[in-house]
Amino acid sequence: MFAPLEQFMTDFKVGEKAVYPGHGVAEVVGVARREISGATLEFYELRVIENGMKVMVPRKNAVNVGLRRIVTEEQMQEVYEVLLRRDEKISTATWNRRHREYMDKIKTGSLSEIAKVMRDLCLLRGDKELSFGERKMLNTAQTLLVQELALAKGVDEAAMSAELEGLFSESAS
């Protein structure tokens, strides 16, 4: 489940969408040059679509921070396979430990890893009421998945959200 190398190519153009790990889909709104410690560096200026947050990522460091292109059709299939997998064992660790594990998965920016978080929490939700922290984590994972998949599939986010929730309805189990 490794992303193809071309997905991590760092040549983004103004107006393109990119995924910034942990924050979701962002639009490249500019490329800026700044002088730092006597060296001139180029930065991508990003605007995170979800909340409008502005982020500057050094071009030469874009791969290291995980800035990547939107998922491909093949990668979307992997995400659906992860979401539909019901034979995975959900961690029985304490919530604090699971929270750390889930945050680590979300921070990778990998849609497959984020899908694992959503799947586990949705399945857990079927067994017990989720705590506030678990609901918040589920919301984060779902928002990141919905944003990127909706953009990749060319559908609106409400339809994408309904589709993902449908994968975990009683009848889908």
Backbone as numpy.savetxt, mean C-alpha at the origin, in Angstrom:
# Nx Ny Nz CAx CAy CAz Cx Cy Cz
6.86 -13.52 -5.16 6.05 -12.33 -5.16 6.90 -11.07 -5.16
7.97 -11.09 -5.90 8.81 -9.91 -5.99 8.35 -9.04 -7.13
8.40 -7.73 -6.91 8.00 -6.79 -7.95 9.06 -6.77 -9.03
8.65 -6.64 -10.29 9.63 -6.55 -11.36 10.49 -5.30 -11.17
11.73 -5.40 -11.58 12.68 -4.31 -11.40 12.18 -3.01 -12.03
11.50 -3.11 -13.18 11.05 -1.88 -13.83 10.02 -1.12 -12.99
9.39 -1.81 -12.05 8.43 -1.12 -11.19 9.15 -0.15 -10.25
10.42 -0.40 -9.99 11.18 0.45 -9.09 12.06 1.45 -9.83
11.92 1.54 -11.14 12.69 2.54 -11.89 12.31 3.91 -11.36
13.28 4.76 -11.24 13.03 6.02 -10.56 12.83 7.20 -11.48
12.55 6.95 -12.72 12.35 8.05 -13.65 10.86 8.36 -13.76
10.37 9.15 -12.81 8.96 9.55 -12.83 8.84 10.92 -13.47
7.73 11.14 -14.14 7.46 12.42 -14.76 6.36 13.14 -13.99
6.36 14.45 -14.07 5.34 15.25 -13.42 3.97 14.80 -13.93
3.05 14.59 -13.01 1.71 14.13 -13.35 1.51 12.64 -13.19
2.61 11.88 -13.13 2.51 10.44 -12.94 2.13 10.11 -11.51
1.51 8.94 -11.34 1.20 8.43 -10.01 2.29 7.45 -9.60
2.61 7.47 -8.32 3.60 6.56 -7.76 3.10 6.12 -6.39
3.64 5.04 -5.87 3.26 4.56 -4.55 4.40 4.86 -3.60
4.05 5.57 -2.52 5.02 5.88 -1.47 4.67 5.01 -0.27
5.56 4.06 0.10 5.24 3.08 1.15 4.70 3.71 2.42
3.64 3.10 2.93 3.04 3.54 4.18 2.06 4.68 4.02
2.12 5.38 2.88 1.24 6.52 2.66 0.30 6.33 1.49
0.65 5.45 0.57 -0.23 5.14 -0.54 0.14 5.85 -1.83
-0.87 6.04 -2.65 -0.67 6.61 -3.98 -0.40 8.11 -3.85
0.59 8.56 -4.59 0.95 9.97 -4.61 1.11 10.41 -6.06
0.91 11.69 -6.29 1.13 12.24 -7.62 2.45 13.00 -7.61
3.24 12.79 -8.66 4.48 13.55 -8.81 4.06 14.94 -9.29
4.25 15.95 -8.43 3.82 17.30 -8.78 4.98 18.18 -9.24
6.19 17.67 -9.10 7.33 18.45 -9.55 8.64 17.73 -9.31
9.68 18.25 -9.92 11.05 17.82 -9.66 11.81 19.08 -9.32
12.43 19.07 -8.15 13.12 20.27 -7.67 14.59 19.99 -7.46
15.39 21.03 -7.58 16.82 20.95 -7.27 17.06 21.76 -6.00
17.80 21.18 -5.09 18.15 21.87 -3.85 19.63 21.66 -3.59
20.24 22.68 -3.03 21.64 22.55 -2.65 21.68 22.21 -1.16
22.31 21.09 -0.87 22.43 20.61 0.50 23.90 20.26 0.75
24.48 20.93 1.75 25.90 20.70 2.11 26.80 20.83 0.89
26.54 21.79 0.06 27.38 22.05 -1.10 27.11 21.18 -2.31
26.23 20.20 -2.18 25.90 19.31 -3.31 24.49 19.64 -3.80
24.32 19.63 -5.11 23.00 19.86 -5.69 22.31 18.52 -5.87
21.13 18.40 -5.29 20.37 17.16 -5.37 19.03 17.42 -6.05
18.54 16.40 -6.76 17.20 16.48 -7.36 16.24 15.70 -6.49
15.05 16.27 -6.32 14.01 15.65 -5.50 12.73 15.52 -6.30
12.02 14.41 -6.07 10.65 14.31 -6.56 9.79 15.00 -5.52
8.92 15.87 -5.97 7.93 16.48 -5.09 6.64 15.69 -5.28
6.18 15.06 -4.21 4.99 14.22 -4.27 3.88 14.83 -3.44
2.64 14.60 -3.88 1.47 14.96 -3.09 0.68 13.67 -2.89
0.60 13.25 -1.61 -0.14 12.03 -1.28 -1.62 12.29 -1.52
-2.24 11.45 -2.32 -3.62 11.67 -2.73 -4.59 11.60 -1.55
-4.38 10.67 -0.64 -5.30 10.46 0.48 -5.47 11.70 1.35
-4.36 12.39 1.65 -4.44 13.47 2.63 -3.79 14.79 2.18
-3.25 14.82 0.96 -2.65 16.04 0.44 -1.26 16.33 0.98
-0.73 15.44 1.81 0.60 15.64 2.38 1.64 15.77 1.27
2.56 16.70 1.44 3.64 16.88 0.45 4.90 16.20 0.99
5.57 15.48 0.09 6.77 14.73 0.43 7.81 15.01 -0.63
9.04 15.17 -0.19 10.15 15.31 -1.15 11.05 14.10 -0.99
11.30 13.42 -2.11 12.12 12.21 -2.11 13.30 12.45 -3.04
14.54 12.32 -2.51 15.69 12.46 -3.40 15.62 11.44 -4.54
15.81 11.89 -5.77 15.73 10.98 -6.92 16.66 9.80 -6.76
17.87 10.07 -6.30 18.84 8.97 -6.20 18.51 8.00 -5.08
17.59 8.38 -4.20 17.21 7.54 -3.07 15.81 6.95 -3.23
15.16 7.18 -4.37 13.78 6.76 -4.57 13.60 5.25 -4.42
14.53 4.47 -4.95 14.43 3.01 -4.85 14.58 2.59 -3.39
15.52 3.19 -2.68 15.76 2.82 -1.29 14.57 3.07 -0.38
13.80 4.14 -0.65 12.62 4.40 0.18 11.42 3.60 -0.30
11.54 2.90 -1.41 10.47 2.04 -1.90 9.50 2.71 -2.84
9.82 3.91 -3.32 8.94 4.58 -4.28 8.84 3.69 -5.52
7.62 3.41 -5.94 7.43 2.48 -7.06 6.21 2.86 -7.88
6.12 2.22 -9.02 4.99 2.42 -9.92 3.75 1.67 -9.39
2.60 2.01 -9.93 1.34 1.34 -9.59 1.43 -0.13 -10.03
0.73 -1.01 -9.32 0.80 -2.45 -9.62 0.35 -2.77 -11.04
0.93 -3.85 -11.55 0.57 -4.35 -12.87 -0.60 -5.32 -12.74
-1.14 -5.74 -13.87 -2.23 -6.72 -13.89 -1.81 -8.01 -13.19
-0.60 -8.48 -13.48 -0.10 -9.71 -12.87 0.01 -9.58 -11.35
0.49 -8.44 -10.90 0.62 -8.22 -9.46 -0.74 -8.11 -8.79
-1.72 -7.56 -9.51 -3.08 -7.50 -8.96 -3.61 -8.90 -8.73
-3.32 -9.82 -9.64 -3.76 -11.20 -9.47 -3.15 -11.80 -8.21
-1.87 -11.51 -7.95 -1.22 -12.00 -6.73 -1.93 -11.47 -5.49
-2.33 -10.21 -5.53 -3.03 -9.59 -4.40 -4.35 -10.31 -4.14
-5.10 -10.57 -5.21 -6.37 -11.28 -5.05 -6.15 -12.70 -4.52
-5.09 -13.35 -4.97 -4.78 -14.69 -4.47 -4.51 -14.64 -2.97
-3.77 -13.64 -2.52 -3.49 -13.48 -1.09 -4.80 -13.25 -0.33
-5.64 -12.36 -0.84 -6.89 -12.04 -0.15 -7.83 -13.24 -0.06
-7.80 -14.10 -1.06 -8.71 -15.25 -1.10 -8.18 -16.47 -0.36
-6.90 -16.46 -0.02 -6.29 -17.59 0.68 -6.87 -17.68 2.09
-7.44 -18.81 2.42 -8.05 -18.98 3.74 -7.31 -20.01 4.59
-6.27 -20.62 4.04 -5.56 -21.66 4.78 -4.34 -21.14 5.55
-4.15 -19.83 5.55 -3.03 -19.24 6.28 -3.38 -19.18 7.76
-2.39 -19.45 8.60 -2.59 -19.39 10.05 -2.41 -17.95 10.51
-3.40 -17.42 11.19 -3.31 -16.05 11.71 -2.51 -16.10 13.00
-1.59 -15.18 13.14 -0.72 -15.11 14.31 -1.56 -15.05 15.58
-1.14 -15.83 16.57 -1.81 -15.80 17.88 -1.00 -14.99 18.88
-0.03 -14.26 18.38 0.79 -13.42 19.26 -0.07 -12.33 19.88
0.47 -11.67 20.88 -0.26 -10.57 21.51 -0.51 -9.48 20.47
-1.51 -8.64 20.74 -1.85 -7.58 19.80 -0.65 -6.68 19.55
0.13 -6.36 20.57 1.29 -5.49 20.37 2.27 -6.08 19.37
2.52 -7.37 19.48 3.45 -8.04 18.56 2.87 -8.09 17.14
1.59 -8.44 17.05 0.95 -8.47 15.73 0.93 -7.07 15.11
0.67 -6.06 15.93 0.64 -4.68 15.45 1.98 -4.33 14.82
3.07 -4.68 15.48 4.41 -4.43 14.95 4.62 -5.18 13.63
4.22 -6.46 13.61 4.36 -7.26 12.39 3.56 -6.65 11.24
2.32 -6.26 11.54 1.47 -5.68 10.51 2.02 -4.34 10.03
2.50 -3.50 10.94 3.08 -2.21 10.54 4.30 -2.42 9.65
5.12 -3.40 10.00 6.30 -3.71 9.17 5.86 -4.10 7.76
4.80 -4.89 7.65 4.30 -5.29 6.33 3.78 -4.08 5.56
3.05 -3.21 6.24 2.51 -2.02 5.58 3.63 -1.10 5.11
4.65 -0.95 5.93 5.76 -0.05 5.59 6.58 -0.52 4.40
6.49 -1.82 4.07 7.23 -2.30 2.89 6.68 -1.67 1.62
5.40 -1.31 1.64 4.77 -0.76 0.44 4.33 -1.83 -0.53
4.61 -3.09 -0.22 4.22 -4.21 -1.08 2.73 -4.44 -0.95
2.02 -4.39 -2.05 0.57 -4.59 -2.00 0.22 -6.00 -1.53
1.05 -6.98 -1.84 0.81 -8.35 -1.37 0.92 -8.43 0.15
1.90 -7.74 0.72 2.07 -7.73 2.18 0.91 -7.00 2.85
0.48 -5.91 2.26 -0.65 -5.14 2.80 -1.92 -5.99 2.71
-2.05 -6.76 1.64 -3.21 -7.64 1.47 -3.23 -8.70 2.58
-2.07 -9.19 2.99 -2.01 -10.17 4.08 -2.56 -9.56 5.37
-2.21 -8.30 5.62 -2.70 -7.62 6.83 -4.23 -7.52 6.77
-4.74 -7.07 5.63 -6.19 -6.93 5.50 -6.88 -8.27 5.65
-6.36 -9.28 4.97 -6.97 -10.62 5.03 -7.01 -11.13 6.47
-5.88 -11.06 7.17 -5.82 -11.57 8.53 -6.80 -10.86 9.45
-6.86 -9.53 9.34 -7.75 -8.78 10.21 -9.22 -8.99 9.85
-9.52 -9.13 8.57 -10.90 -9.42 8.17 -11.34 -10.79 8.66
-10.45 -11.77 8.58 -10.77 -13.11 9.07 -10.90 -13.10 10.59
-10.04 -12.37 11.26 -10.10 -12.25 12.71 -11.40 -11.57 13.13
-11.83 -10.59 12.34 -13.07 -9.86 12.59 -14.27 -10.81 12.58
-14.16 -11.90 11.81 -15.23 -12.89 11.78 -15.31 -13.72 13.05
-14.20 -13.78 13.80 -14.14 -14.58 15.03 -14.39 -13.76 16.29
-14.00 -12.50 16.25 -14.14 -11.67 17.45 -14.26 -10.21 17.04
-14.71 -9.39 17.97 -14.77 -7.97 17.69 -13.36 -7.41 17.75
-12.98 -6.66 16.74 -11.64 -6.10 16.70 -11.52 -4.94 17.68
-10.33 -4.81 18.27 -10.06 -3.68 19.16 -9.95 -2.42 18.32
-9.90 -1.27 18.98 -9.75 0.00 18.27 -8.50 -0.02 17.40
-7.37 -0.49 17.96 -6.11 -0.54 17.22 -6.19 -1.46 16.02
-6.86 -2.59 16.18 -7.02 -3.53 15.07 -7.90 -2.93 13.97
-8.98 -2.26 14.37 -9.86 -1.63 13.38 -9.10 -0.53 12.62
-8.29 0.22 13.34 -7.51 1.29 12.71 -6.50 0.70 11.71
-5.85 -0.38 12.11 -4.88 -1.05 11.24 -5.59 -1.61 10.00
-6.75 -2.22 10.19 -7.53 -2.74 9.07 -7.90 -1.61 8.12
-8.33 -0.50 8.67 -8.70 0.66 7.86 -7.51 1.15 7.05
-6.34 1.20 7.66 -5.12 1.63 6.96 -4.82 0.70 5.79
-4.80 -0.60 6.06 -4.49 -1.59 5.02 -5.53 -1.52 3.90
-6.80 -1.43 4.27 -7.85 -1.40 3.27 -7.76 -0.13 2.41
-7.48 1.00 3.04 -7.37 2.26 2.30 -6.23 2.19 1.29
-5.08 1.66 1.70 -3.94 1.55 0.79 -4.27 0.62 -0.38
-4.91 -0.50 -0.10 -5.30 -1.44 -1.17 -6.32 -0.81 -2.11
-7.34 -0.21 -1.54 -8.41 0.37 -2.36 -7.86 1.44 -3.29
-7.04 2.33 -2.75 -6.49 3.43 -3.57 -5.76 2.90 -4.79
-4.82 2.01 -4.53 -3.97 1.55 -5.62 -4.71 0.63 -6.59
-5.51 -0.29 -6.08 -6.23 -1.19 -6.97 -7.26 -0.44 -7.80
-7.94 0.52 -7.20 -8.92 1.31 -7.95 -8.24 2.05 -9.10
-7.10 2.65 -8.82 -6.36 3.37 -9.86 -5.88 2.41 -10.94
-5.34 1.26 -10.53 -4.82 0.28 -11.49 -5.94 -0.31 -12.36
-7.12 -0.51 -11.77 -8.23 -1.11 -12.51 -9.09 -0.06 -13.23
-8.89 1.20 -12.90 -9.68 2.26 -13.53 -11.12 2.31 -13.03
-11.33 1.98 -11.76 -12.66 2.05 -11.16 -12.64 3.04 -10.00
-13.80 3.43 -9.53 -13.79 4.36 -8.40 -13.54 3.61 -7.09
-13.11 4.37 -6.10 -12.71 3.76 -4.83 -13.86 3.11 -4.10
-15.06 3.66 -4.21 -16.22 3.08 -3.53 -16.51 1.67 -4.08
-16.44 1.53 -5.40 -16.67 0.22 -6.02 -15.58 -0.76 -5.62
-14.34 -0.28 -5.58 -13.22 -1.14 -5.20 -13.36 -1.59 -3.75
-13.74 -0.67 -2.88 -13.92 -0.99 -1.46 -15.01 -2.04 -1.29
-16.12 -1.87 -2.00 -17.22 -2.84 -1.93 -16.77 -4.21 -2.42
-15.98 -4.22 -3.48 -15.49 -5.49 -4.02 -14.61 -6.22 -3.00
-13.70 -5.48 -2.37 -12.81 -6.09 -1.38 -13.59 -6.58 -0.17
-14.54 -5.78 0.31 -15.36 -6.21 1.45 -16.15 -7.46 1.09
-16.60 -7.54 -0.16 -17.36 -8.70 -0.61 -16.56 -10.00 -0.54
-15.26 -9.88 -0.63 -14.41 -11.08 -0.53 -14.46 -11.69 0.86
-14.90 -10.90 1.84 -14.91 -11.38 3.23 -16.31 -11.46 3.83
-17.33 -11.36 2.96 -18.70 -11.50 3.46 -18.95 -12.96 3.82
-19.99 -13.20 4.58 -20.32 -14.57 5.05 -20.41 -15.54 3.87
-21.00 -15.08 2.76 -21.20 -15.99 1.62 -19.91 -16.30 0.89
-18.89 -15.43 1.03 -17.63 -15.65 0.32 -16.74 -16.63 1.06
-17.02 -16.91 2.32 -16.17 -17.78 3.13 -16.25 -19.22 2.72
